Amino acid sequence: MKIAIFTDVYTNGVGGIPVSIATEKHGLEKQGHLVYVFVPALDRFNEKNVFRVPSVNTFKVNNVPFPAPAAKIMEFILENYPEIKGFDIIHSHYEAGCSIAGLKLGKMLGIPTVQTMHGREDSGIEANFPPGIRDFVAEVLNEAHRSSISHDIKVKKFDGEYADTRPRAKMWELMIAQANFADAVVCPSMHFMKKLKEYGMTTPGFVVPNGIDDGLMKRGAKLRQFDPKNECLKIIFPSRVAKEKRLMVLLRALRMLSKKDKYELDVYGDGNESLKAESYVFKYDLNVNFHGKTPREDIIKALEKSHISATVSYDFDTQGYTVLEAVASGAAILLSDPDLRESIPKNGSIVASDPTAKALKNALERIFREPTLIEEMSKANIEGRDMVSEKHQVETLLSIYKNLI
């Protein structure tokens, strides 16, 4: 099968989504399929069949160049990669110029299209832009998207629980337009799929959890055990230090712990709250180590030495790649958002009773009182780790592709 992936961010980006796209490509190739990836990268990739499309290099988001308009990208691809006319599937990720170009090329060439809806763009705009410019940015993004893809369904402020502001409503409108332009939609979780349908998605949808690459799965997983009398609780936060990932809430929870409850938190990543978090740790003398942006391989090694992985975002992540990596490594998991339990083994996590720092503190205190919880969660994740495998992801995608051809 010949598959073209169109994405606005690939491995030059930060976070779990770019990693999941790369895992998809490599998994498909291992099964003998030809896969092209088109992406607006600043640097040329050394990876086979990853091609740069035109981009606006003077404007970056998270240090990644913004794609050129979809029409320009389409023209570029047809001129330089005419073989795409013989491809079987076009699979788009994200909702900007390159991803839009993929869907429109599919329509033009009669090639079936799949759109993966990865994330909550409504929550993202609220978290990453100050109140004074959110409306402006949302309007600009919405208008740019509408210039390429018709917005047949309008979402207005107060249309449901998740469009409680005008910027959120605009982003839901954009997401729904992208989803409805494809022949099939893939979501990493059912809870996100339900939200898309609530706001007007009519395209057939399929839940396909992201997968962990074979390299990590083959390393095996060590059972974690915790003895609070003789060791500290080793916690890892392997996520962006961004507002939506809520490291500050975790830090406030740690500050509330009793002095007798010994812990060590390692933070791997950077972002818009790095200085704030480091200042807070210094002010309150918390036992936290900041490692900054770190190669994925080094993060995995640190994860394998940790008792518990903390993913404490709330009403933002649709699945959470860090959660999947924790399962694959056999670590216990600390969550704030109960929806994230959907994609992991039962009993593999402890979930705070609400999104507050106090609730996280209570969850951590429970572990210190009942340390066997670490072993129970670790055991559950080790026994159920196949559900987060690359193989499961790829085989599910291939069944969707075959039904569309």
N, C-alpha and C positions, 0 to 999 in steps of 0.2 A: 504494500500500500504506500502511496506517496502523500505525505501530510505536510502542509505549510503552517507553521505557527507564526502568528503576528502578535507582537507584544511591545508595549511601550517601555518596559523595563525587563532586562534579563539579569545575568549574574553580576553586572556592574551596579545593580541597585542594592538596597538594604532591605532586610526583613525576610520572612519566610516565603512570601509569594514568588519572588524571583527564583529561590531555591526549588520550589515546587515545580516551576515551569521547566527548569533545567532537568529535574528528575524525570518529568514526563518525556522530554526529548530523549534522554539517554535510555529510559526504559523501553520506549518504542523502537529505538535503534537496536537494542539488544535482541529484540524479537524479529529483526530482519527488515524493518520498514525504513524507507527513505524519509528523512525529516529535515526540512529547511526551517530556520528561524530568522525572521526579519525583525530588526530592532534599531531604534535611533541611538546607537552608542557613540560616545565620543572617540573611544579607541577601537581600533580594529581587533576583533577577537581572533585568537589563534585556533579556536575550536572549529572543527570541520562543519561546513554548511550553516554557519551563523553569519548573516550578512547585514551590513549597516545600510539603513535607509536615510534619506535626507532628514536633517534635524536643525533646530534653531539653537545653535551652540551658545549663543549669548544669554539664553534663558534656561535655567536649570531648576529642577525640583529634586531636593535631596541629593544634589551634585550630579544629577542625571539630566542629560539634554532633553529638551522638549521636542517631540516629533514635529516635522513640517506638516502642513495641511494634508489631509487624506488624498486629495486629487493629485498633488505633486508626488506623493509616495506611490500611488497607483501607476502614474505615468513612468516613474523611475523603474519600477519592478517589471512592467510589461516590456520596457526597452532593454533591460539588462538581464532579466531572468524569464525569457519567453517560454521556457519549459514548464512554467507554472500552469500553463493552459491545460497540461495533461495530468495535473494532480487530482487526487481523489477527494481530499478533505482540506478545508481551511479552518483552522482553529485559532480564534482570537482571544486574547487576554487583555484586561483593562478596557478603558473607554476613551482613549485619546486617539491622536491622528493615525498611528500605525495600526492599532486595533480596528479602527473604523475602516481604514484602507483594506484590511483583510476581508471584512464582511462585504464591502462594496465590490471588491474584485470577485468574490464568490458569486454574487448576484449577476455580475456582468458576464462571467465565464460559465455560468451554470454549474458551479461546483458547490456541493453542500457545505454549509457553514455551521460551526459550533462556537458558542461564546461561553467562556468561563467567567462567571460573576464571582470575583474573589472577595471583595470587601465592601464595607459600609462606608461609601463615599460621603454619606450624610454626616456620620460621626467624625469622619476625617476632617471635613471642612470646619466643623465646630471646634475640634481640638487644635488645629494647626494654624488658624488665622484669628487675629484679635477681633473683638466685636465690631470695631469701626469699619473694617474692610470686608467682613464675611459676605455681606450682601452683594458688594461689588464683584468680588471674585466669583461667587456662585453664579451671578448673572452673566459674567463674561464667559465662564466655562459652559454654561447652559446655551448661550447664544452661539458659541463656536461649534458646539456639538450639533445644535439644531441646523446649522448651515450645511452639514453633511448628511444628517439622518433626521427625518421628520419626527417631530414629537407629537404623535397623535393623541397621547394621553397626557393631560395636564394635571400636575399635582400642585395644590395650593396649600398655603399655610393652614395648619390645623386639620388637614386631611389625614386623620388617624394619629395614633400615638407617636409615630416616629417622624412626623413632619410638623413638629411643634414650633418651628421657626421658618422664616422664608428661605434662608440658605439651605436648610435640610430639605425642604420641599423641592427646591430647584434641583438638588442632587438626586433625589428619588426620581424626578421626572427624567433626568438624563440617564440614570441606570435602567429605567424601564424601557426607554426608547432603544437603548443599545441591545437589551435582551430581546425585545420583540422584533428586531431587524434580522436576527439569526434564525436558522432552521431548527436549532436545538440549543438548550441552555444547560450548562453544568454548574452545579453549586457544590461547595465542599461540605455543606451541612443542611439538614432539613429545616432547622429553625430559620436560616437565611432564605431558603426557598419559599417558605411560607410568607415571609415579609414581602418578597418580590411579587408573589401572587396577590397579596393584599393590596398592593399599589398598582396592579394592572398588568402584570406579566401574563401573556397568553401563549407564548411559545412553549412547546413541550419541554419539561424540565427533568433533569436527572441528578440525583445526589451521587457525587463521586468524591469520596474523601481523598485528600492529598496523600502522597506516598513518601516513605522514607527510602532513600537509595540503598541499594544492595550492600554497599560498603559498610554502612553502619549496622544493618541487620545481621551481616555475617560476623561482626565482632562479638556477637553474643551479648549477654546481659548478666551482670553480677547482682545477686540478691543483696539488698541494702538492709542493714540492721542498725539500730541506734540505742546507745547506752548513755543516758543523760548524766550518769554519775561519773563517767570516765572520758567523755568527749563532748564537744560542742555540736550543735545541730548545723550541718553544713548545707546552706541554702544557695542556690544559683538563680540569678535573674538573667537569662540569656536573650534579652529583647532590646529593642531600641529604647533609649532613655528619653522617651517622648511622652507628652502629656497623656495621650490616649492609652499608653501602656501602664500608667499609674504607679511608677516606682515610688513616687512621693508618698502614696498611701501606704505602701509596704514599709517604708522607712518610719513613718509615724507609728505604725503598728509595732515595729521593733523597739522604738523608744518607750512604748508603754509596758514592755515586758519587765518582769521582775528581774533583779540583778542575779538571782540564782539560776535563771534560765539562760544558759550559755549558747550562743549561736555565732556563726560567721557567715556573712553574706558576700558573695562574689558577683559583681555586676559586669557583664560583657556586652558592650555596645555603647553608642553615644547618641546624642540627639538634642532636641531643643530644651531639655530640662537638666542637662549634665551639670552645669555650673550650680544651679539651684540645689540639686541633689548632693553634690559634693560639699557645698556650704552647710547644708543641713547636717550632714554626717559629721563634719568638723565641729560644728557648734555644739552638738549633743554627744560627741565622742562615741559614736556607734561603731560596732565592729564590722565595718563594710570596706571591701576592697573594690576600687574602680579600675578596670582593665582597658577601658576604651574599646574602640572598634578592633575586633580580633578575628583572625582567620577561623573559618567554620571548624576546621579540624581541631584547632586548639580549644574551641568551645566544647566540642564533643568530648574531648579528653577531660575537661573540667567537669562536665556533666556526669561522666562516669565515676567521678570521685565524690559526687555530692549525694546527700541523703534525699533532698527534695528540690524540685524545680518549681519556681514561682511564676505563674502567668496570672497576673491580677488585674488585667483589663476587664472592663465591664461594659456590656452592650456595645462592643466595638468589633472584636475578633469574630469572624464567622467560623473559624475552626482553631486556628492557632498552631503554627508549625512547630513552635517550641514545645507545645504539649505532645505532639507526635514524636518528636525527638526524645522527650523524656520517657515515653512509653517504650520506644525502641531500645533505649539504654537501660531500662529497668528501674528508673528512678521513681520515687513517689512524686505526687503532683499537688501543689497548692493552688486553688482557684478562688476567684471572687464571683465569676459568672457561671451559674449552673448550666447554661446552655452548652458550654464547652465540654461537658461530660459526654455529649452525644457521640463523639468520635473516638472515645477511648474505652478501655475495658472497665466493666463494672467493678467498683471497689478500688480503682486505681488512683483515686484522688480524694482529697479532703476539701470541701467547699465551704467558704465563709457564709454565714447566715444572711448577710446583706453586704452592700458594696463598701461599707465604712472601714476605717482603720481599726476601730474597736473590734469589729467582727473578725478581721484578719488576726488581730492579737488573740482573740478567744480561740480561734482555730489552732494557732501555734501553741498556745498554752495547753490545749488538749493533747497535742503531740508530746509535750514534756511530761504530762501526767500519765499518758498512755503510749509510751515509746514503741510498743509492739505494732502500733499503727503503721509505722514506716515499713516494717517487714511485710505487713499485710498488703499495703498498697504496691510495694515493689513486686511481690509475688504475683499479684493480679496482673500487673503490666507485663511481666515476663511471660506469663502464660498466655496472654492475649495479644502479644506484639505483632502477630501475623496480620491483624486487621489494619495495621498502618503501613503495610509493605508496599514497595514500588510495584511489585507484581500484581497486587490487588487493584491498584489504581489503573495500571496500563490495561489489564484485561477488561476492566469495566469500560474504559474509554473505547477500546477496540470494538466492543459489542455495540456501542452507540454509533460509531462510525459505520460499521457494516450495515446497520439498519437504515442509514441515511443514503447510502450509495445505490 
